[in-house]
Amino acid sequence: MTLTAFKALHQRHQAEHLARHGTRLAERQEDSFDLTLYAVEGFYAETWRSRGEADILFIHVFQKPAGLGDYLRLVQLPGNL
């Protein structure tokens, strides 16, 4: 699925597509939100939820690696690298 086709889906269908075809990469918190990052067929998707809630408030999609910046600090490499 292309980024454009994904964006055209209703949010519920976007979430279903992420669950079936997305690869969960990382999680982080920002203010009062829980964010989960997915890689999906050539683009990235970030789900936003209120902290501790199950319902997705919105899904942010992007292709440029610059959008990964907030997740890079979460990566921990082994000490010998």
C-alpha positions as a printed NumPy array, in Angstrom:
array([[  0.   ,   0.   ,   0.   ],
       [  1.268,   3.444,  -0.832],
       [  1.409,   6.34 ,   1.588],
       [ -1.333,   8.106,  -0.382],
       [ -3.626,   5.064,  -0.285],
       [ -3.005,   4.641,   3.45 ],
       [ -3.855,   8.292,   4.135],
       [ -7.129,   7.893,   2.203],
       [ -8.303,   5.156,   4.605],
       [-10.519,   5.852,   7.594],
       [ -8.44 ,   5.891,  10.79 ],
       [ -9.97 ,   2.585,  11.956],
       [ -8.805,   0.913,   8.732],
       [ -5.382,   2.531,   9.081],
       [ -5.056,   0.997,  12.562],
       [ -6.128,  -2.413,  11.238],
       [ -3.567,  -2.167,   8.447],
       [ -0.827,  -1.306,  10.954],
       [ -1.78 ,  -4.281,  13.123],
       [ -1.633,  -6.672,  10.16 ],
       [  1.196,  -5.287,   8.037],
       [  3.188,  -2.857,  10.172],
       [  6.375,  -3.642,  12.045],
       [  6.4  ,  -2.088,  15.506],
       [  9.737,  -0.308,  15.893],
       [  9.622,   1.761,  19.075],
       [  7.513,   3.42 ,  21.718],
       [  7.952,   6.735,  23.476],
       [  6.051,   9.278,  25.51 ],
       [  5.531,  12.939,  24.718],
       [  3.673,  15.179,  27.15 ],
       [  0.512,  13.233,  28.041],
       [  0.661,  10.908,  25.012],
       [  1.912,   7.383,  24.308],
       [  3.364,   7.072,  20.8  ],
       [  4.137,   3.895,  18.88 ],
       [  6.231,   3.911,  15.7  ],
       [  5.597,   1.424,  12.877],
       [  7.385,   0.759,   9.591],
       [  4.851,   0.086,   6.859],
       [  5.631,  -0.717,   3.227],
       [  7.896,   2.232,   2.431],
       [  6.7  ,   4.731,   5.035],
       [  6.389,   5.184,   8.787],
       [  3.288,   5.596,  10.926],
       [  3.092,   6.901,  14.447],
       [  0.009,   6.224,  16.572],
       [ -0.884,   8.772,  19.252],
       [ -2.896,   7.782,  22.318],
       [ -3.682,   9.591,  25.553],
       [ -1.415,   8.089,  28.194],
       [ -2.874,   4.826,  29.472],
       [ -5.745,   4.764,  26.961],
       [ -6.342,   2.131,  24.28 ],
       [ -8.093,   4.325,  21.712],
       [ -5.941,   5.946,  19.023],
       [ -6.412,   9.713,  18.823],
       [ -4.674,  10.05 ,  15.467],
       [ -2.076,   8.474,  13.195],
       [  0.778,  10.561,  11.836],
       [  2.454,   9.211,   8.673],
       [  5.741,  10.239,   7.091],
       [  8.471,   9.007,   4.754],
       [ 11.488,  11.172,   5.517],
       [ 14.038,   9.79 ,   7.99 ],
       [ 14.048,  13.158,   9.786],
       [ 10.79 ,  12.05 ,  11.431],
       [ 12.712,   9.32 ,  13.25 ],
       [ 14.841,  11.805,  15.205],
       [ 12.831,  11.58 ,  18.429],
       [ 13.243,   7.798,  18.43 ],
       [ 17.015,   7.706,  17.924],
       [ 17.719,   8.507,  21.567],
       [ 15.846,   5.3  ,  22.49 ],
       [ 18.251,   3.089,  20.545],
       [ 20.853,   1.423,  22.717],
       [ 23.838,  -0.156,  21.01 ],
       [ 25.986,  -2.795,  22.679],
       [ 29.009,  -1.362,  24.519],
       [ 31.512,  -2.905,  22.085],
       [ 30.244,  -0.857,  19.111]])
